[in-house]
Amino acid sequence: MDNESLVWLSKSFGLFYLIALSIIIVAYAYWPSNKTAFDQAALSILGDDDSPSDIPSERPSWR
């Protein structure tokens, strides 16, 4: 096996590997049973203190 054949084989394998991996990742992200877990993760960063503060001391002094 010469160098050009080995390079072609590795490039082809890498291409098909990345295509297959991308398809698996997209299928996992859009799988219907994962929707609740992703929705909970999206809302978990907000927490309970997601409203603006009304305490005057926390407002900038330039206002």
HTML snippet that shows the backbone in 3Dmol.js (N, CA, C, O; Angstrom):
<script src="https://3Dmol.org/build/3Dmol-min.js"></script>
<div id="view" style="width:600px;height:400px;position:relative"></div>
<script>
const pdb = `
ATOM      1  N   MET A   1       0.860  -1.174   0.000  1.00  0.00           N
ATOM      2  CA  MET A   1       0.000   0.000   0.000  1.00  0.00           C
ATOM      3  C   MET A   1       0.903   1.234   0.000  1.00  0.00           C
ATOM      4  O   MET A   1       1.739   1.405   0.888  1.00  0.00           O
ATOM      5  N   ASP A   2       0.726   2.074  -0.989  1.00  0.00           N
ATOM      6  CA  ASP A   2       1.559   3.269  -1.069  1.00  0.00           C
ATOM      7  C   ASP A   2       0.951   4.417  -0.267  1.00  0.00           C
ATOM      8  O   ASP A   2      -0.147   4.305   0.278  1.00  0.00           O
ATOM      9  N   ASN A   3       1.677   5.502  -0.211  1.00  0.00           N
ATOM     10  CA  ASN A   3       1.293   6.651   0.616  1.00  0.00           C
ATOM     11  C   ASN A   3      -0.016   7.283   0.132  1.00  0.00           C
ATOM     12  O   ASN A   3      -0.858   7.644   0.953  1.00  0.00           O
ATOM     13  N   GLU A   4      -0.198   7.419  -1.155  1.00  0.00           N
ATOM     14  CA  GLU A   4      -1.411   8.058  -1.678  1.00  0.00           C
ATOM     15  C   GLU A   4      -2.660   7.245  -1.355  1.00  0.00           C
ATOM     16  O   GLU A   4      -3.708   7.813  -1.047  1.00  0.00           O
ATOM     17  N   SER A   5      -2.558   5.937  -1.423  1.00  0.00           N
ATOM     18  CA  SER A   5      -3.707   5.083  -1.083  1.00  0.00           C
ATOM     19  C   SER A   5      -4.047   5.190   0.394  1.00  0.00           C
ATOM     20  O   SER A   5      -5.219   5.221   0.771  1.00  0.00           O
ATOM     21  N   LEU A   6      -3.018   5.245   1.225  1.00  0.00           N
ATOM     22  CA  LEU A   6      -3.241   5.368   2.660  1.00  0.00           C
ATOM     23  C   LEU A   6      -3.860   6.717   3.017  1.00  0.00           C
ATOM     24  O   LEU A   6      -4.741   6.790   3.872  1.00  0.00           O
ATOM     25  N   VAL A   7      -3.406   7.769   2.372  1.00  0.00           N
ATOM     26  CA  VAL A   7      -3.976   9.107   2.604  1.00  0.00           C
ATOM     27  C   VAL A   7      -5.427   9.144   2.147  1.00  0.00           C
ATOM     28  O   VAL A   7      -6.278   9.689   2.849  1.00  0.00           O
ATOM     29  N   TRP A   8      -5.727   8.569   0.973  1.00  0.00           N
ATOM     30  CA  TRP A   8      -7.106   8.534   0.467  1.00  0.00           C
ATOM     31  C   TRP A   8      -8.006   7.755   1.416  1.00  0.00           C
ATOM     32  O   TRP A   8      -9.128   8.175   1.698  1.00  0.00           O
ATOM     33  N   LEU A   9      -7.509   6.612   1.911  1.00  0.00           N
ATOM     34  CA  LEU A   9      -8.295   5.792   2.825  1.00  0.00           C
ATOM     35  C   LEU A   9      -8.569   6.525   4.134  1.00  0.00           C
ATOM     36  O   LEU A   9      -9.688   6.478   4.646  1.00  0.00           O
ATOM     37  N   SER A  10      -7.561   7.198   4.677  1.00  0.00           N
ATOM     38  CA  SER A  10      -7.765   7.900   5.943  1.00  0.00           C
ATOM     39  C   SER A  10      -8.690   9.106   5.774  1.00  0.00           C
ATOM     40  O   SER A  10      -9.497   9.395   6.658  1.00  0.00           O
ATOM     41  N   LYS A  11      -8.580   9.801   4.661  1.00  0.00           N
ATOM     42  CA  LYS A  11      -9.483  10.931   4.418  1.00  0.00           C
ATOM     43  C   LYS A  11     -10.923  10.461   4.228  1.00  0.00           C
ATOM     44  O   LYS A  11     -11.853  11.088   4.734  1.00  0.00           O
ATOM     45  N   SER A  12     -11.106   9.368   3.507  1.00  0.00           N
ATOM     46  CA  SER A  12     -12.448   8.832   3.295  1.00  0.00           C
ATOM     47  C   SER A  12     -13.050   8.332   4.599  1.00  0.00           C
ATOM     48  O   SER A  12     -14.217   8.597   4.889  1.00  0.00           O
ATOM     49  N   PHE A  13     -12.260   7.612   5.385  1.00  0.00           N
ATOM     50  CA  PHE A  13     -12.752   7.128   6.669  1.00  0.00           C
ATOM     51  C   PHE A  13     -13.116   8.297   7.586  1.00  0.00           C
ATOM     52  O   PHE A  13     -14.151   8.269   8.250  1.00  0.00           O
ATOM     53  N   GLY A  14     -12.272   9.315   7.620  1.00  0.00           N
ATOM     54  CA  GLY A  14     -12.556  10.481   8.453  1.00  0.00           C
ATOM     55  C   GLY A  14     -13.817  11.203   8.022  1.00  0.00           C
ATOM     56  O   GLY A  14     -14.596  11.653   8.862  1.00  0.00           O
ATOM     57  N   LEU A  15     -14.021  11.316   6.729  1.00  0.00           N
ATOM     58  CA  LEU A  15     -15.225  11.976   6.216  1.00  0.00           C
ATOM     59  C   LEU A  15     -16.484  11.225   6.629  1.00  0.00           C
ATOM     60  O   LEU A  15     -17.428  11.823   7.145  1.00  0.00           O
ATOM     61  N   PHE A  16     -16.497   9.909   6.400  1.00  0.00           N
ATOM     62  CA  PHE A  16     -17.678   9.122   6.753  1.00  0.00           C
ATOM     63  C   PHE A  16     -17.881   9.046   8.258  1.00  0.00           C
ATOM     64  O   PHE A  16     -19.015   8.988   8.732  1.00  0.00           O
ATOM     65  N   TYR A  17     -16.788   9.047   9.009  1.00  0.00           N
ATOM     66  CA  TYR A  17     -16.879   9.055  10.473  1.00  0.00           C
ATOM     67  C   TYR A  17     -17.535  10.338  10.959  1.00  0.00           C
ATOM     68  O   TYR A  17     -18.424  10.290  11.809  1.00  0.00           O
ATOM     69  N   LEU A  18     -17.117  11.476  10.441  1.00  0.00           N
ATOM     70  CA  LEU A  18     -17.700  12.748  10.878  1.00  0.00           C
ATOM     71  C   LEU A  18     -19.152  12.898  10.425  1.00  0.00           C
ATOM     72  O   LEU A  18     -19.965  13.466  11.154  1.00  0.00           O
ATOM     73  N   ILE A  19     -19.486  12.406   9.247  1.00  0.00           N
ATOM     74  CA  ILE A  19     -20.878  12.452   8.787  1.00  0.00           C
ATOM     75  C   ILE A  19     -21.755  11.600   9.695  1.00  0.00           C
ATOM     76  O   ILE A  19     -22.830  12.033  10.110  1.00  0.00           O
ATOM     77  N   ALA A  20     -21.295  10.386  10.005  1.00  0.00           N
ATOM     78  CA  ALA A  20     -22.071   9.494  10.881  1.00  0.00           C
ATOM     79  C   ALA A  20     -22.213  10.091  12.277  1.00  0.00           C
ATOM     80  O   ALA A  20     -23.289  10.028  12.871  1.00  0.00           O
ATOM     81  N   LEU A  21     -21.147  10.662  12.799  1.00  0.00           N
ATOM     82  CA  LEU A  21     -21.196  11.280  14.127  1.00  0.00           C
ATOM     83  C   LEU A  21     -22.163  12.464  14.148  1.00  0.00           C
ATOM     84  O   LEU A  21     -22.893  12.648  15.121  1.00  0.00           O
ATOM     85  N   SER A  22     -22.173  13.261  13.091  1.00  0.00           N
ATOM     86  CA  SER A  22     -23.097  14.398  13.015  1.00  0.00           C
ATOM     87  C   SER A  22     -24.544  13.934  12.972  1.00  0.00           C
ATOM     88  O   SER A  22     -25.407  14.529  13.617  1.00  0.00           O
ATOM     89  N   ILE A  23     -24.813  12.883  12.223  1.00  0.00           N
ATOM     90  CA  ILE A  23     -26.175  12.347  12.145  1.00  0.00           C
ATOM     91  C   ILE A  23     -26.618  11.824  13.506  1.00  0.00           C
ATOM     92  O   ILE A  23     -27.760  12.040  13.909  1.00  0.00           O
ATOM     93  N   ILE A  24     -25.732  11.143  14.212  1.00  0.00           N
ATOM     94  CA  ILE A  24     -26.062  10.618  15.549  1.00  0.00           C
ATOM     95  C   ILE A  24     -26.342  11.753  16.520  1.00  0.00           C
ATOM     96  O   ILE A  24     -27.286  11.670  17.305  1.00  0.00           O
ATOM     97  N   ILE A  25     -25.543  12.808  16.483  1.00  0.00           N
ATOM     98  CA  ILE A  25     -25.734  13.938  17.399  1.00  0.00           C
ATOM     99  C   ILE A  25     -27.051  14.657  17.107  1.00  0.00           C
ATOM    100  O   ILE A  25     -27.774  15.011  18.038  1.00  0.00           O
ATOM    101  N   VAL A  26     -27.372  14.875  15.842  1.00  0.00           N
ATOM    102  CA  VAL A  26     -28.631  15.543  15.485  1.00  0.00           C
ATOM    103  C   VAL A  26     -29.821  14.671  15.866  1.00  0.00           C
ATOM    104  O   VAL A  26     -30.830  15.180  16.355  1.00  0.00           O
ATOM    105  N   ALA A  27     -29.714  13.370  15.648  1.00  0.00           N
ATOM    106  CA  ALA A  27     -30.805  12.466  16.026  1.00  0.00           C
ATOM    107  C   ALA A  27     -31.010  12.484  17.539  1.00  0.00           C
ATOM    108  O   ALA A  27     -32.150  12.477  18.005  1.00  0.00           O
ATOM    109  N   TYR A  28     -29.936  12.507  18.302  1.00  0.00           N
ATOM    110  CA  TYR A  28     -30.057  12.563  19.761  1.00  0.00           C
ATOM    111  C   TYR A  28     -30.698  13.881  20.210  1.00  0.00           C
ATOM    112  O   TYR A  28     -31.533  13.891  21.115  1.00  0.00           O
ATOM    113  N   ALA A  29     -30.312  14.973  19.583  1.00  0.00           N
ATOM    114  CA  ALA A  29     -30.842  16.281  19.981  1.00  0.00           C
ATOM    115  C   ALA A  29     -32.330  16.415  19.668  1.00  0.00           C
ATOM    116  O   ALA A  29     -33.057  17.076  20.409  1.00  0.00           O
ATOM    117  N   TYR A  30     -32.789  15.803  18.588  1.00  0.00           N
ATOM    118  CA  TYR A  30     -34.189  15.920  18.198  1.00  0.00           C
ATOM    119  C   TYR A  30     -35.037  14.720  18.581  1.00  0.00           C
ATOM    120  O   TYR A  30     -36.200  14.645  18.184  1.00  0.00           O
ATOM    121  N   TRP A  31     -34.488  13.778  19.345  1.00  0.00           N
ATOM    122  CA  TRP A  31     -35.255  12.609  19.773  1.00  0.00           C
ATOM    123  C   TRP A  31     -36.379  13.072  20.701  1.00  0.00           C
ATOM    124  O   TRP A  31     -36.107  13.824  21.638  1.00  0.00           O
ATOM    125  N   PRO A  32     -37.619  12.660  20.482  1.00  0.00           N
ATOM    126  CA  PRO A  32     -38.751  13.183  21.264  1.00  0.00           C
ATOM    127  C   PRO A  32     -38.637  12.939  22.772  1.00  0.00           C
ATOM    128  O   PRO A  32     -39.093  13.774  23.554  1.00  0.00           O
ATOM    129  N   SER A  33     -38.056  11.848  23.193  1.00  0.00           N
ATOM    130  CA  SER A  33     -37.981  11.575  24.637  1.00  0.00           C
ATOM    131  C   SER A  33     -36.971  12.472  25.348  1.00  0.00           C
ATOM    132  O   SER A  33     -36.985  12.534  26.577  1.00  0.00           O
ATOM    133  N   ASN A  34     -36.103  13.162  24.628  1.00  0.00           N
ATOM    134  CA  ASN A  34     -35.124  14.055  25.242  1.00  0.00           C
ATOM    135  C   ASN A  34     -35.650  15.479  25.416  1.00  0.00           C
ATOM    136  O   ASN A  34     -34.970  16.324  25.999  1.00  0.00           O
ATOM    137  N   LYS A  35     -36.848  15.746  24.918  1.00  0.00           N
ATOM    138  CA  LYS A  35     -37.387  17.110  24.950  1.00  0.00           C
ATOM    139  C   LYS A  35     -37.544  17.626  26.377  1.00  0.00           C
ATOM    140  O   LYS A  35     -37.191  18.772  26.654  1.00  0.00           O
ATOM    141  N   THR A  36     -38.060  16.813  27.278  1.00  0.00           N
ATOM    142  CA  THR A  36     -38.278  17.287  28.650  1.00  0.00           C
ATOM    143  C   THR A  36     -36.949  17.592  29.336  1.00  0.00           C
ATOM    144  O   THR A  36     -36.848  18.577  30.067  1.00  0.00           O
ATOM    145  N   ALA A  37     -35.942  16.774  29.114  1.00  0.00           N
ATOM    146  CA  ALA A  37     -34.636  17.024  29.734  1.00  0.00           C
ATOM    147  C   ALA A  37     -34.012  18.307  29.199  1.00  0.00           C
ATOM    148  O   ALA A  37     -33.429  19.077  29.962  1.00  0.00           O
ATOM    149  N   PHE A  38     -34.131  18.544  27.886  1.00  0.00           N
ATOM    150  CA  PHE A  38     -33.577  19.766  27.310  1.00  0.00           C
ATOM    151  C   PHE A  38     -34.373  20.999  27.739  1.00  0.00           C
ATOM    152  O   PHE A  38     -33.788  22.060  27.956  1.00  0.00           O
ATOM    153  N   ASP A  39     -35.683  20.877  27.864  1.00  0.00           N
ATOM    154  CA  ASP A  39     -36.491  22.000  28.342  1.00  0.00           C
ATOM    155  C   ASP A  39     -36.145  22.353  29.785  1.00  0.00           C
ATOM    156  O   ASP A  39     -36.044  23.531  30.129  1.00  0.00           O
ATOM    157  N   GLN A  40     -35.964  21.349  30.624  1.00  0.00           N
ATOM    158  CA  GLN A  40     -35.574  21.609  32.013  1.00  0.00           C
ATOM    159  C   GLN A  40     -34.197  22.247  32.090  1.00  0.00           C
ATOM    160  O   GLN A  40     -33.978  23.144  32.905  1.00  0.00           O
ATOM    161  N   ALA A  41     -33.280  21.806  31.267  1.00  0.00           N
ATOM    162  CA  ALA A  41     -31.936  22.389  31.261  1.00  0.00           C
ATOM    163  C   ALA A  41     -31.965  23.837  30.785  1.00  0.00           C
ATOM    164  O   ALA A  41     -31.211  24.670  31.288  1.00  0.00           O
ATOM    165  N   ALA A  42     -32.824  24.140  29.828  1.00  0.00           N
ATOM    166  CA  ALA A  42     -32.917  25.510  29.323  1.00  0.00           C
ATOM    167  C   ALA A  42     -33.493  26.451  30.367  1.00  0.00           C
ATOM    168  O   ALA A  42     -33.092  27.612  30.440  1.00  0.00           O
ATOM    169  N   LEU A  43     -34.422  25.970  31.171  1.00  0.00           N
ATOM    170  CA  LEU A  43     -35.044  26.813  32.183  1.00  0.00           C
ATOM    171  C   LEU A  43     -34.261  26.840  33.492  1.00  0.00           C
ATOM    172  O   LEU A  43     -34.488  27.724  34.318  1.00  0.00           O
ATOM    173  N   SER A  44     -33.357  25.907  33.699  1.00  0.00           N
ATOM    174  CA  SER A  44     -32.658  25.831  34.978  1.00  0.00           C
ATOM    175  C   SER A  44     -31.680  26.977  35.178  1.00  0.00           C
ATOM    176  O   SER A  44     -31.346  27.300  36.319  1.00  0.00           O
ATOM    177  N   ILE A  45     -31.211  27.600  34.107  1.00  0.00           N
ATOM    178  CA  ILE A  45     -30.263  28.688  34.283  1.00  0.00           C
ATOM    179  C   ILE A  45     -30.944  29.972  34.738  1.00  0.00           C
ATOM    180  O   ILE A  45     -30.281  30.886  35.227  1.00  0.00           O
ATOM    181  N   LEU A  46     -32.252  30.045  34.581  1.00  0.00           N
ATOM    182  CA  LEU A  46     -32.962  31.249  34.981  1.00  0.00           C
ATOM    183  C   LEU A  46     -33.137  31.325  36.493  1.00  0.00           C
ATOM    184  O   LEU A  46     -32.976  32.396  37.077  1.00  0.00           O
ATOM    185  N   GLY A  47     -33.453  30.241  37.117  1.00  0.00           N
ATOM    186  CA  GLY A  47     -33.637  30.233  38.565  1.00  0.00           C
ATOM    187  C   GLY A  47     -34.876  30.995  38.995  1.00  0.00           C
ATOM    188  O   GLY A  47     -35.747  31.307  38.182  1.00  0.00           O
ATOM    189  N   ASP A  48     -34.940  31.288  40.282  1.00  0.00           N
ATOM    190  CA  ASP A  48     -36.085  32.008  40.836  1.00  0.00           C
ATOM    191  C   ASP A  48     -35.874  33.516  40.846  1.00  0.00           C
ATOM    192  O   ASP A  48     -36.844  34.267  40.948  1.00  0.00           O
ATOM    193  N   ASP A  49     -34.661  33.966  40.746  1.00  0.00           N
ATOM    194  CA  ASP A  49     -34.352  35.395  40.836  1.00  0.00           C
ATOM    195  C   ASP A  49     -34.084  35.980  39.452  1.00  0.00           C
ATOM    196  O   ASP A  49     -33.041  36.590  39.220  1.00  0.00           O
ATOM    197  N   ASP A  50     -35.023  35.793  38.546  1.00  0.00           N
ATOM    198  CA  ASP A  50     -34.809  36.279  37.192  1.00  0.00           C
ATOM    199  C   ASP A  50     -35.512  37.607  36.917  1.00  0.00           C
ATOM    200  O   ASP A  50     -35.582  38.034  35.765  1.00  0.00           O
ATOM    201  N   SER A  51     -36.029  38.261  37.945  1.00  0.00           N
ATOM    202  CA  SER A  51     -36.677  39.550  37.747  1.00  0.00           C
ATOM    203  C   SER A  51     -35.692  40.667  38.103  1.00  0.00           C
ATOM    204  O   SER A  51     -34.770  40.456  38.890  1.00  0.00           O
ATOM    205  N   PRO A  52     -35.887  41.850  37.526  1.00  0.00           N
ATOM    206  CA  PRO A  52     -34.986  42.956  37.838  1.00  0.00           C
ATOM    207  C   PRO A  52     -35.139  43.401  39.292  1.00  0.00           C
ATOM    208  O   PRO A  52     -36.207  43.288  39.894  1.00  0.00           O
ATOM    209  N   SER A  53     -34.080  43.888  39.809  1.00  0.00           N
ATOM    210  CA  SER A  53     -34.075  44.311  41.207  1.00  0.00           C
ATOM    211  C   SER A  53     -34.684  45.704  41.341  1.00  0.00           C
ATOM    212  O   SER A  53     -34.475  46.567  40.488  1.00  0.00           O
ATOM    213  N   ASP A  54     -35.438  45.915  42.418  1.00  0.00           N
ATOM    214  CA  ASP A  54     -36.038  47.223  42.681  1.00  0.00           C
ATOM    215  C   ASP A  54     -35.351  47.943  43.834  1.00  0.00           C
ATOM    216  O   ASP A  54     -35.866  48.947  44.326  1.00  0.00           O
ATOM    217  N   ILE A  55     -34.231  47.462  44.261  1.00  0.00           N
ATOM    218  CA  ILE A  55     -33.505  48.097  45.364  1.00  0.00           C
ATOM    219  C   ILE A  55     -32.730  49.283  44.800  1.00  0.00           C
ATOM    220  O   ILE A  55     -31.913  49.108  43.896  1.00  0.00           O
ATOM    221  N   PRO A  56     -32.973  50.495  45.322  1.00  0.00           N
ATOM    222  CA  PRO A  56     -32.322  51.695  44.769  1.00  0.00           C
ATOM    223  C   PRO A  56     -30.802  51.673  44.908  1.00  0.00           C
ATOM    224  O   PRO A  56     -30.111  52.258  44.074  1.00  0.00           O
ATOM    225  N   SER A  57     -30.267  51.023  45.927  1.00  0.00           N
ATOM    226  CA  SER A  57     -28.823  51.043  46.122  1.00  0.00           C
ATOM    227  C   SER A  57     -28.084  50.230  45.066  1.00  0.00           C
ATOM    228  O   SER A  57     -26.877  50.405  44.900  1.00  0.00           O
ATOM    229  N   GLU A  58     -28.761  49.364  44.363  1.00  0.00           N
ATOM    230  CA  GLU A  58     -28.113  48.558  43.345  1.00  0.00           C
ATOM    231  C   GLU A  58     -28.150  49.216  41.969  1.00  0.00           C
ATOM    232  O   GLU A  58     -27.563  48.696  41.020  1.00  0.00           O
ATOM    233  N   ARG A  59     -28.829  50.343  41.852  1.00  0.00           N
ATOM    234  CA  ARG A  59     -28.869  51.040  40.573  1.00  0.00           C
ATOM    235  C   ARG A  59     -27.594  51.882  40.405  1.00  0.00           C
ATOM    236  O   ARG A  59     -27.018  52.342  41.391  1.00  0.00           O
ATOM    237  N   PRO A  60     -27.169  52.076  39.186  1.00  0.00           N
ATOM    238  CA  PRO A  60     -25.971  52.905  38.968  1.00  0.00           C
ATOM    239  C   PRO A  60     -26.178  54.323  39.458  1.00  0.00           C
ATOM    240  O   PRO A  60     -27.296  54.838  39.431  1.00  0.00           O
ATOM    241  N   SER A  61     -25.116  54.948  39.900  1.00  0.00           N
ATOM    242  CA  SER A  61     -25.208  56.302  40.467  1.00  0.00           C
ATOM    243  C   SER A  61     -25.390  57.357  39.387  1.00  0.00           C
ATOM    244  O   SER A  61     -25.809  58.470  39.704  1.00  0.00           O
ATOM    245  N   TRP A  62     -25.103  57.067  38.154  1.00  0.00           N
ATOM    246  CA  TRP A  62     -25.216  58.045  37.101  1.00  0.00           C
ATOM    247  C   TRP A  62     -26.642  58.261  36.619  1.00  0.00           C
ATOM    248  O   TRP A  62     -26.879  59.153  35.805  1.00  0.00           O
ATOM    249  N   ARG A  63     -27.583  57.486  37.090  1.00  0.00           N
ATOM    250  CA  ARG A  63     -28.979  57.667  36.669  1.00  0.00           C
ATOM    251  C   ARG A  63     -29.649  58.751  37.410  1.00  0.00           C
ATOM    252  O   ARG A  63     -30.825  59.027  37.172  1.00  0.00           O
TER     253      ARG A  63
END
`;
const viewer = $3Dmol.createViewer("view");
viewer.addModel(pdb, "pdb");
viewer.setStyle({}, {cartoon: {color: "spectrum"}});
viewer.zoomTo();
viewer.render();
</script>
